[in-house]
Amino acid sequence: MNQSILTINGLDISLGAATAAFAASVLAVLVIIAAISVRAFRQREQETARQMRQSEAMETRMAELARIQAETVGRLQALGEGLGGRQAELARVMAERLDAVSMRLSHSMDEVTRQTVQRLQSLHERIAVIDHAQKSLADLSGQVTSLRDVLGNKQARGAFGQARMETIVADGLPKGLFAFQYTLSNNTRPDCVIFLPDQRPLVIDAKFPLESITAFRQAKTDEDRLRAAQRLRQDVWKHISDIASKYLLPGETQEMALMFVPSESVYAELYDGFDDVVQKAYRARVVMVSPSLLMLAIQVMQQILKDARMREAADLIRAEVGRLTGDVGRLQERVLKLQQHHGQASDDMHQILISAEKIGVRAGRIDQLDFADSKMGQGTHQGTHDVGAAVMPPAVRLELEAGE
């Protein structure tokens, strides 16, 4: 056993020592393994305890989560119920508002439709008026064309002016106070004469040189305008001279005559630009008149003729006033008689009231057994008489007043 089996660094190792060393090594290994096992067991116990604690914590958390989940489910259910109620309320409110909006839209659409229909009807009416106006314009353009043709012809233009003058005179004066194409003592025939109160006719001539005024208006240069103005002065003055020489007859006609200008614009242009011609016409006792001035002159003549008729009828009016005065006098006499009758009736009514009062007094005395012939109790009778006079007559008087 003590035999050396190994030499290490000069040290002899025997079998027993080797066996003891091996046994010690094995024992050390076993101790180490045991220590490792104990440590591993302790670690497993700790791990198991830790896992148990973790499991308990997990269970606690799971319980808490379950509780929280239950609370959450309850809250979700309450929230769902609240949301359901609010959704139903919202749906109701939305339905009501949609109904209101629908009614408003329907009313608005009806109103818009009604207004649109009215506007379309008004538009159709206006279009109809426009169509009528277009037709009238077309007719007017045709009439203007025909009028232009008429004015282009000298004879037709004279007839047009004369017709307009005749219309104004015939509309303003009664028949018998004017005459057309009246023949004077010099065998001239003016277009119209008006018989004034002194029976001397007032002459009106309706002819007018329109070519000159047309040339004056259409002149483009100053030279052409001067020539046209000179021609217009000559033509108008010639026409005035003809009227003065033909129609102003001393002792037969009025001391002045009227020259009818059938256009207001032509008349205004003559007075604005040809004052010398107008003044010469006044000196020649010829007055130019436009349609409006002729109507005014006709109205003045109407008043003059009316005043003349009033003067002629003055005697008749005086006689009528005298008869009217007599009628007023007779009316005054009859009113006085009626007043006398009324006064007599008033006096008779007063006497009737006095008689009725006496009758009432006597009736009161009879009712109180009081007679005027009794001598006894005269003081009493007098008192009764006073009572009857104080009580009964007012009642009778009221009845009479009520019966009046």
Order of alpha helices (4+ residues) and beta strands (2+ residues): beta-beta-alpha-alpha-beta-beta-beta-alpha-alpha-beta-alpha-alpha-beta-alpha-alpha-alpha
